[in-house]
Amino acid sequence: MEDVTFTRYDTADYLKTEADIAAYLKAAMEGSEDDPACITRAMEVVARVRKTICVAS
């Protein structure tokens, strides 16, 4: 059997602009009506992205 290697997926890697962040938060809010923890996770991702953007600036 062939070894398969997977890379770690992190949504934060794909949120590059404020428009990306806004669309991500909108999708999280629309898709999480029954799971408030989903919004919390989305906010944590956005916080990490914004911290990275501030450090890079």
Helices and strands as residue ranges (DSSP letters): G 11-14, H 18-30, H 36-56
